[in-house]
Amino acid sequence: MIVDWGGVLTMPIHTAIASWLKVTGVDRDHYGAVVRRWVEPLPGDISPVHRLERGEIAVEDFEHLLSAALAQEGSTVEAQGLIGQMFADLAIYEDSMTSMVTRAHAAGVRTALLSNSWGNDYDRTDWDQMFDAVVISGEVGMRKPERGIFDLALDRIGLPAAECVFIDDVPDNIEAAVEAGLVGIVHRTFDETAGELAALFPGAGWIHQRIH
């Protein structure tokens, strides 16, 4: 079982971003306009977001680019520490999902983390009790949905694609995983994901234990 981080093991990313927008006063439409431009395919894939996720540019450089782009739209925000502030709420794990992954790992299911990173400072406490392998995009020079990063995750977990399920909140990433031969689950809520896992792991006692 291979899982994403932000939006799967944490609160939804859009919730964390909404909190940051409210605190900073950055206009939602301004932020949306910048991100839409940056995530669209560009010749040579020069998107600042994609370059950051691959570790090709420093976090500080990205923060200055984002601050400048938001200023052009009409919103002012300090560049220094921007990413840390933007994703501060992602430090809060989603207990039901993290506990389920921990139980799966303890039950002998091979588990891995596969995350596109914006230079995030991950809280890696207890990761040794959750994962057999960890693949962070900025540490390996690849990003989802590129085929290579799925191949690397499979190599590190030591299983063929057909024996792995990948859980992510981004449909494009799930589509790429399925093309690579994995089973894919688009994560929306714990209950929905647990239900799909129950169909894949009949009788597994580590699945249905929601934590409130």
Secondary structure, 3 states (H helix, E strand, C coil): CEECCCCCCECCHHHHHHHHHHHHCCCHHHHHHHHHHHHCCCCCCCCHHHHHHCCCCCHHHHHHHHHHHHHHHCCCCCCCCHHHHHCHHHHCECHHHHHHHHHHHHCCCCCEEEECCCCCCCCCCCHHHCCCEEEEHHHHCCCCCCHHHHHHHHHHHCCCHHHCEEEECCHHHHHHHHHCCCEEEECCCHHHHHHHHHHHCCCCCCCCCCCC
